[in-house]
């Protein structure tokens, strides 16, 4: 069947097809404009765990998402496909293996021990850092594989270390771009707990990519002295909007609309979006690894993304990370709905047909 024949025979009002790809859509990767690449990895987790199970939780919850989205009612017709390459399975397996190896290192550090004085732990740390480097290289190549086919690729973590290879891939295609970073944390620690590629070091590692000219962070409410020093050393390359400062602006009468304008104006022409689910209020992702009181709402994030889509800036990439499932499917549900919205935002921004916004 041609893609048009598939569209004509598919009823988007019916429950998602469980034997199909993400969101119950009937499209192959060839027929899809958007490819979701899951990276089920959380080797260097330092507090709560479960992020490696996030992609699967989002995938399972996606079948309950109504496709007739108010902002993007025809988004589904573009096709969204979930990458199921055997690499994904190997990443999940290696995450379990190296996470177990990392835990004694973390426990030793928390007890005040020096890794330099423990030969086995030192060797294990080196092994883990190499394994993480290998992951990022493989992610980079997998992302480039899809990009070279003209696909828009969304990375779905895993912990927040997972998009580094994605940014490296983007850097081969674009000589100047920024990152819009939504998070409770700056993630600017340098090799946190000895792990070069810690989830808490992703934005510091991103700064080592010269093509990334600006990182604009919003929702920040937890950081250490080292991270503040990194921001100051970057001479404006990192712009931080703490949750406290943004709330103070709101209390003084500044609207969210105006704040969004301020955020978007600070970004360069080309933008990648990195969304750590813990940037939102904790009730949206109660099982995320490092929750912090405060944050922004689902609606605020969606509104910001909508404004970015129509701002004249070009979205070149998106990642969604740190969704961790609990005993129910709430976290996956929120993640799936945000993922679908993000796909719509990217499609609209790139001039693809997503239908006219529904009004009542």
Residue pairs with C-beta under 8 A, 6 or more apart in sequence:
1 9
3 27
3 31
3 79
6 26
6 27
6 31
7 77
10 25
10 26
12 67
12 68
12 76
13 68
15 24
15 63
15 64
16 23
16 24
16 25
16 62
16 63
16 64
16 65
17 24
17 25
17 26
17 63
18 24
18 63
20 26
20 27
21 27
21 28
21 32
21 80
21 81
21 82
22 36
22 59
22 62
22 80
22 81
22 82
23 62
23 63
23 65
23 67
23 76
23 80
23 336
23 340
24 62
24 63
25 32
25 67
25 76
25 79
25 80
25 81
27 79
27 80
27 81
28 81
29 35
29 81
29 83
29 146
29 151
31 79
31 81
32 78
32 79
32 80
32 81
32 151
33 78
33 79
33 80
33 151
33 152
33 347
33 352
34 78
34 79
34 80
34 81
34 151
34 152
34 153
34 154
34 343
34 346
34 347
35 80
35 81
35 83
35 146
35 151
35 152
35 153
35 154
36 80
36 81
36 82
36 83
36 153
36 154
36 156
36 339
37 83
37 88
37 139
37 142
37 143
37 146
37 153
37 154
37 155
37 156
38 55
38 56
38 59
38 82
38 83
38 88
38 156
38 158
39 55
39 88
39 91
39 135
39 139
39 155
39 156
39 157
39 158
39 162
39 163
40 52
40 53
40 54
40 55
40 56
40 88
40 91
40 92
40 95
40 158
41 52
41 91
41 92
41 94
41 95
41 135
41 157
41 158
41 159
41 161
41 162
42 49
42 50
42 51
42 52
42 95
42 99
42 158
42 159
42 199
42 289
43 95
43 98
43 99
43 102
43 128
43 131
43 132
43 159
43 161
43 195
44 102
44 128
44 132
44 159
44 161
44 192
44 193
44 195
44 197
44 198
44 199
44 200
45 51
45 99
45 102
45 159
45 199
45 289
46 106
46 192
46 193
46 198
46 199
46 200
46 289
46 290
47 289
47 290
48 287
48 288
48 289
48 290
48 291
48 324
49 99
49 289
49 324
50 287
50 289
50 324
50 325
50 326
51 157
51 158
51 159
51 199
51 288
51 289
51 321
51 322
51 323
51 324
52 92
52 95
52 96
52 99
52 158
52 159
53 324
53 325
54 156
54 157
54 158
54 321
54 322
54 323
54 324
54 325
54 331
54 332
54 335
55 156
55 157
55 158
56 325
57 323
57 324
57 325
57 329
57 331
57 332
57 335
58 156
58 320
58 323
58 332
58 335
58 336
58 339
59 82
59 336
60 329
60 332
61 329
61 332
61 333
61 335
61 336
62 336
62 339
62 340
64 333
64 336
65 336
65 337
65 340
67 75
67 76
68 358
69 75
69 340
69 341
69 344
70 357
70 358
71 306
71 341
71 344
71 348
71 354
71 357
71 358
72 341
72 344
72 347
72 348
72 354
72 355
72 357
73 354
73 355
73 356
73 357
73 358
74 353
74 354
74 355
75 340
75 343
75 344
75 347
75 354
75 355
77 353
78 347
78 352
78 353
78 354
80 340
80 343
83 142
83 146
85 142
87 138
87 142
91 135
91 138
94 131
94 135
95 158
98 127
98 128
98 131
98 132
101 124
101 127
101 128
102 124
102 128
102 195
104 121
104 124
105 115
105 121
105 124
105 125
105 128
105 193
105 194
106 193
108 115
108 118
108 121
109 115
109 193
109 194
115 121
115 122
115 125
115 194
116 122
125 194
125 195
128 195
129 195
129 196
129 197
132 161
132 195
132 196
132 197
133 196
133 197
135 162
135 165
135 197
136 164
136 165
136 168
136 197
137 165
138 165
139 155
139 162
139 163
139 164
139 165
139 166
139 169
140 165
140 166
140 168
140 169
141 165
141 169
142 165
143 153
143 155
143 165
143 166
143 169
143 170
144 169
144 172
146 153
147 153
147 169
147 173
152 346
152 347
152 350
153 166
153 317
154 317
154 318
154 319
154 320
154 339
154 342
154 343
154 346
155 162
155 163
155 166
155 317
155 318
155 319
155 320
155 321
156 319
156 320
156 321
156 339
157 163
157 319
157 320
157 321
157 322
157 323
158 321
159 199
159 289
159 321
159 322
160 183
160 187
160 199
160 200
160 202
160 274
160 276
160 321
160 322
161 197
161 198
161 199
161 201
161 202
162 319
162 321
163 202
163 274
163 319
163 321
164 197
164 202
164 205
164 206
166 272
166 317
166 319
167 179
167 206
167 209
167 212
167 272
167 317
168 209
170 177
170 211
170 272
170 316
170 317
171 177
171 209
171 210
171 211
171 212
173 316
174 211
174 270
174 316
175 211
176 211
176 213
176 268
176 269
176 270
177 211
177 212
177 213
177 268
177 270
177 271
177 272
177 316
178 212
178 213
178 214
178 215
178 216
178 267
178 268
178 270
178 271
178 272
179 203
179 206
179 212
179 214
179 215
179 216
179 271
179 272
179 273
179 274
180 216
180 218
180 263
180 267
180 271
180 272
180 273
180 274
180 308
181 187
181 203
181 215
181 216
181 217
181 218
181 274
181 276
182 217
182 218
182 219
182 273
182 274
182 275
182 276
182 279
182 296
182 301
182 304
183 217
183 218
183 219
183 220
183 274
183 275
183 276
183 278
183 279
184 219
184 220
184 221
184 222
184 243
184 276
184 278
184 279
184 290
184 291
184 292
184 294
184 295
185 200
185 220
185 222
185 223
185 276
185 278
185 290
185 292
186 203
186 217
186 220
186 222
186 223
186 227
186 230
186 231
186 240
187 199
187 200
187 201
187 202
187 203
187 204
187 276
188 201
188 203
188 204
188 207
188 223
188 226
188 227
188 230
188 231
188 238
189 198
189 200
189 201
189 204
189 224
189 226
189 227
190 201
190 204
190 226
190 230
191 198
191 201
192 198
192 199
192 200
192 201
195 201
196 205
197 205
199 289
199 322
202 274
203 215
203 217
203 238
204 230
206 212
206 215
207 215
207 230
207 234
207 237
207 238
213 237
213 268
214 237
214 238
214 239
214 266
214 267
214 268
215 237
215 238
215 239
216 239
216 241
216 263
216 266
216 267
217 238
217 239
217 240
217 241
218 241
218 246
218 263
218 279
218 296
218 304
219 241
219 243
219 246
219 279
219 280
219 294
219 295
219 296
220 240
220 241
220 242
220 243
221 242
221 243
221 244
221 292
221 293
221 294
221 295
222 290
222 292
230 238
231 238
231 240
239 266
241 259
241 263
243 294
243 295
243 296
244 294
246 259
246 296
247 294
249 259
250 256
250 259
256 300
256 303
257 303
257 307
260 303
260 304
260 307
260 308
261 307
263 304
264 304
264 307
264 308
264 311
264 313
267 308
267 313
268 313
269 313
269 314
270 313
270 314
270 316
271 308
271 313
271 314
271 315
271 316
272 315
272 316
272 317
272 318
272 319
273 305
273 308
273 315
273 317
273 318
273 319
273 342
274 318
274 319
274 321
275 301
275 318
275 319
275 320
275 321
275 338
275 342
276 288
276 321
276 322
277 284
277 285
277 288
277 320
277 321
277 322
277 323
277 331
277 334
277 335
277 338
278 285
278 288
278 289
278 290
278 291
278 292
278 295
278 322
279 295
279 296
279 301
280 295
280 296
280 297
280 298
280 301
281 294
281 295
281 296
281 297
282 288
282 291
282 292
282 293
282 295
284 297
284 298
284 334
285 291
285 322
285 323
285 324
285 331
285 334
285 335
286 326
286 330
286 331
287 324
287 325
287 326
287 331
288 322
288 323
288 324
288 331
289 322
289 324
290 322
298 334
298 337
298 338
301 338
302 338
302 341
305 341
305 342
305 345
306 345
308 315
308 345
308 349
309 315
309 345
309 346
309 348
309 349
310 348
310 349
313 349
314 349
314 350
315 345
315 346
315 349
315 350
318 342
318 343
318 345
318 346
320 335
320 338
320 339
320 342
323 331
323 332
323 334
323 335
324 331
325 331
325 332
344 354
347 354
348 354
